[in-house]
Amino acid sequence: MGLFQRAHDIIEAKANRALDAAERPDEMLDLSYQRMLEQITQVRRSLVDIAASRKQLELQEQQLRHSIDHLQDQAKQALGQGREDLAREALARKAAAQRQLDQMDPQHEQLVEEEDKLTQTLQSLQERVNQFRSQKEVLKAQYSASRAVTAVDESVAGISKSINDSGAALQRAQDKIANMQARSGALDELLESGVLEDVGGGTDDIQKELDDVASKSQVDDELAALKAQISPPAIAAPAPESAPRGDS
């Protein structure tokens, strides 16, 4: 297979798939029904034409028969008047009309047969159209119902997917909130325990020196208290006596 043939086959296959995707059964049914009506119209026109030709031929045959009868009468009248020559001429014309009439018989029979065939064809087409119209409406109703069901199914599928997505998003939000609450609780516990008291560099150098002084003062106070507990209490010195007051 040549390259161009393969390309042609691929293009044709894609075109057929595109047409199949774009084809709607209800529209195709209506189109087929319209074409059948057009065929019936054409058959009717042909039937009218043949019937008109048959009628015209029958009129010509009627005129020839009338002419034959008239020429027969004229031949009799001519013989009655002793005009054999006129009678002979009348009979000759009668014979010519009769030959012409005889030639019309096969044409008349053919027109009648064609008219009968077209009449039967028209009746058959009309029955097929009536059946097709009934089936068409049923199929269109089924197609509409199928489209509606398909649309509902697609909507339900979309809703289900949306619900699943929403459920997943809700679960993620709940997990994130739980994680944030756990972190918050853990931070509160660490702050209360003092583990995170100096986290973040909030204490500067001066505050550190002040804290050291306070800590050293506390140590000195505790050391003095210990010394006081260990050393004996000091004996109080007697108060000095007052000088005697002289006699005045």
C-alpha positions in Angstrom: 0.0 0.0 0.0 1.4 3.3 -1.0 1.9 6.3 1.2 -0.8 8.4 -0.5 -3.3 5.5 -0.2 -2.6 5.1 3.5 -3.0 8.9 4.0 -6.3 8.7 2.1 -7.6 5.8 4.2 -6.6 7.6 7.4 -8.4 10.8 6.3 -11.4 8.9 5.3 -11.6 6.9 8.5 -11.3 10.1 10.6 -14.0 11.8 8.4 -16.3 8.8 9.0 -15.7 8.9 12.7 -16.4 12.7 12.7 -19.6 12.1 10.7 -20.7 9.3 13.1 -20.1 11.6 16.1 -22.0 14.4 14.5 -24.9 12.2 13.2 -28.1 12.5 15.2 -30.7 9.7 14.8 -33.7 12.0 15.0 -32.3 14.3 12.3 -31.4 11.3 10.1 -34.9 9.9 10.5 -36.5 13.2 9.6 -34.2 13.4 6.5 -35.1 9.9 5.4 -38.8 10.7 5.9 -38.4 13.8 3.8 -36.7 11.9 1.0 -39.5 9.3 1.0 -42.0 12.1 0.7 -40.1 13.5 -2.3 -40.1 10.1 -3.9 -43.8 9.9 -3.5 -44.2 13.4 -5.0 -42.1 12.3 -8.0 -44.2 9.1 -8.5 -47.4 11.2 -8.3 -46.1 13.6 -11.0 -45.2 10.7 -13.2 -48.6 9.1 -12.6 -50.3 12.3 -13.5 -48.3 12.6 -16.7 -49.1 9.1 -17.8 -52.8 9.5 -16.9 -52.9 12.7 -19.0 -51.2 10.9 -22.0 -53.7 8.0 -21.6 -56.6 10.4 -21.5 -55.4 12.3 -24.5 -55.0 9.1 -26.5 -58.4 7.9 -25.5 -59.8 11.2 -26.8 -58.1 10.7 -30.1 -59.4 7.2 -30.2 -62.9 8.5 -29.5 -62.6 11.0 -32.3 -61.4 8.4 -34.7 -64.3 6.1 -33.8 -66.7 8.9 -34.3 -65.0 9.7 -37.6 -65.2 6.1 -38.7 -68.9 5.9 -37.9 -69.5 9.3 -39.7 -67.6 8.1 -42.8 -69.7 4.9 -42.8 -72.9 6.9 -42.8 -71.5 9.2 -45.6 -70.7 6.1 -47.7 -74.2 4.8 -47.3 -75.7 8.2 -48.2 -73.5 8.5 -51.2 -74.6 5.0 -52.5 -78.2 6.0 -51.9 -77.7 8.9 -54.1 -75.9 6.9 -56.7 -72.5 8.4 -56.0 -70.4 5.4 -55.8 -67.2 7.4 -56.2 -68.1 9.4 -53.1 -69.0 6.2 -51.3 -65.6 4.7 -52.3 -63.8 7.8 -51.0 -65.7 7.7 -47.7 -64.8 4.1 -47.2 -61.2 4.7 -48.1 -61.0 7.4 -45.4 -62.8 5.1 -43.0 -60.2 2.5 -43.6 -57.3 5.0 -43.0 -59.0 6.1 -39.7 -59.4 2.5 -38.7 -55.7 1.7 -39.3 -54.8 4.7 -37.2 -57.1 3.6 -34.5 -55.6 0.1 -34.6 -52.1 1.5 -34.2 -53.2 3.4 -31.0 -54.3 0.2 -29.2 -50.8 -1.0 -28.2 -49.9 2.5 -27.1 -53.1 2.6 -25.0 -52.4 -0.7 -23.5 -48.8 0.3 -22.6 -50.0 3.5 -21.0 -52.6 1.6 -19.0 -50.0 -0.9 -17.8 -47.6 1.9 -16.8 -50.3 3.7 -15.0 -51.3 0.5 -13.1 -47.6 0.0 -12.1 -47.2 3.5 -10.9 -50.5 3.3 -9.0 -49.3 0.1 -7.2 -45.9 1.7 -6.6 -47.5 4.8 -5.1 -49.7 2.7 -2.8 -46.7 0.7 -1.7 -44.7 3.8 -1.0 -47.5 5.4 0.8 -47.8 2.4 3.1 -44.1 2.4 3.7 -44.2 6.1 4.5 -47.0 5.6 6.9 -45.2 2.8 8.7 -41.9 4.7 8.6 -43.6 7.8 10.1 -45.0 5.7 13.0 -41.7 4.0 13.6 -39.9 7.3 13.2 -41.9 9.0 15.9 -41.3 6.0 18.2 -37.6 5.9 17.5 -37.3 9.7 18.0 -39.1 9.3 21.3 -36.8 6.5 22.3 -33.8 8.6 21.3 -35.0 11.6 23.3 -35.6 9.4 26.3 -32.1 7.9 25.9 -30.5 11.4 25.6 -32.4 12.4 28.7 -31.3 9.3 30.6 -27.7 9.8 29.4 -27.8 13.5 30.5 -29.1 12.5 33.9 -26.5 9.8 34.3 -23.7 12.2 33.3 -25.1 14.7 35.8 -25.2 12.1 38.5 -21.7 11.1 37.6 -20.6 14.7 37.8 -22.3 15.2 41.1 -20.8 12.0 42.5 -17.3 13.1 41.4 -18.0 16.6 42.9 -19.2 15.0 46.1 -16.1 12.8 46.2 -13.9 15.8 45.5 -15.7 17.8 48.2 -15.3 14.9 50.7 -11.6 14.7 50.0 -11.3 18.5 50.4 -13.3 18.3 53.7 -11.1 15.5 55.0 -7.9 17.5 54.1 -9.3 20.5 55.9 -10.2 18.5 58.9 -6.7 16.9 59.0 -5.1 20.4 58.6 -7.3 21.8 61.5 -6.5 18.8 63.7 -2.8 19.3 63.0 -3.0 23.0 63.8 -4.9 22.3 67.0 -2.3 19.7 68.0 0.6 22.1 67.3 -1.2 24.9 69.3 -1.8 22.6 72.2 1.8 21.4 72.2 3.1 25.0 72.1 0.8 25.9 75.0 2.2 23.0 77.1 5.8 23.9 76.2 5.2 27.6 77.1 3.6 26.7 80.4 6.5 24.3 81.3 9.0 27.1 80.5 10.9 25.2 77.9 10.1 27.8 75.2 10.5 30.8 77.6 13.7 32.1 76.0 12.9 30.9 72.5 13.1 33.6 70.0 15.9 35.8 71.6 13.4 37.9 73.5 16.0 38.5 76.4 18.7 41.1 75.7 22.1 41.5 77.4 20.9 44.0 80.2 18.1 41.7 81.1 20.6 38.8 81.4 22.9 40.9 83.7 19.9 41.8 85.8 18.9 38.2 86.0 22.4 37.2 87.0 22.5 39.9 89.8 19.2 38.7 91.1 20.4 35.1 91.0 23.6 36.1 92.9 21.7 38.1 95.5 19.5 35.2 96.1 22.5 33.0 96.6 24.0 35.5 99.0 20.8 35.6 101.0 20.6 31.9 101.2 24.3 31.8 102.3 23.7 34.4 105.0 20.8 32.4 106.3 22.9 29.3 106.5 25.6 31.1 108.4 23.0 32.5 110.8 21.8 29.0 111.5 25.2 27.6 112.1 26.9 30.5 114.2 25.9 30.8 118.0 23.9 33.9 118.8 26.0 36.9 120.0 25.9 37.8 123.7 24.4 41.2 124.2 26.7 43.7 126.0 25.4 45.1 129.3 24.0 48.5 129.3 26.3 51.2 130.9 25.3 52.4 134.4 24.2 55.9 134.8 26.3 58.3 137.0 24.9 58.9 140.6 23.0 62.2 141.0 24.6 64.4 143.6 22.9 66.1 146.6 21.8 69.5 145.8 
